Amino acid sequence: MWTNLNHASHWCTRDGRELRVRVTDIRAGQDSGHVLAFGSISDGCLVRIHSRCLYGESLGFQDCDCKPQLDRSLDLIQADGSGILVYLEQEGRGHGLLAKARGYGESERTGLDTFASFLSLGYSADDRRYNHAAQALVDLGLTAVQLLTNNPHKLSAVAKVGIRATVVPLRTHPRTAREREYQEAKRMYGHWIPTDRAPWAMNF
């Protein structure tokens, strides 16, 4: 693995534990990002494909579940001793930070969820693509993964490149009413937001 990729590697410390990480670029326009491989990866390893969220991950805003999902994914990878984070520069579902801010403002004005707000502003509800992320997994030589996701589009992208994927749903508990509303909106748009009841129960 990694023989055809330009990469850099180093040790990192998270929660007092050291992990080896290798980083490489994904250069794909608005779907660009990086692959971070922790430990010694192999078929069946944990994989998280994740879109950047400045508000949640860097500023600590509690209006979405982006940071809890990222934290949960890294916790699982760290506990397993290896895994992959594909971190994509897809702020605002691929439309950018300004569009994201406009969407929030439209939601406040109209009461629409963020998907509907994007549509009312002339954006698509979600402009992200995951084919380059999936191809990066192929480039690593992987043929099977455990995919940490609630998003069926990510599973579809991985399956299309011939990788067998077992979905590992990410259950996070809403910290605020707005975060709960955000999760409900994602469920309405087809995401698998785990609950205790079918069809979204953890054993689906």
Secondary structure, 3 states (H helix, E strand, C coil): CCCCCCEEEEEEEECCEEEEEEEEEECCHHHCEEEEEECCCCCCEEEEEEECCHHHHHCCCCCCCHHHHHHHHHHHHHHHCCEEEEEECCCCCCCCHHHHHHHHHHHHHHCCCHHHHHHHCCCCCCCCCCHHHHHHHHHCCCCEEEEECCCHHHHHHHHHCCCEEEEECCCCCCCCHHHHHHHHHHHHCCCCCCECCCCCECCC
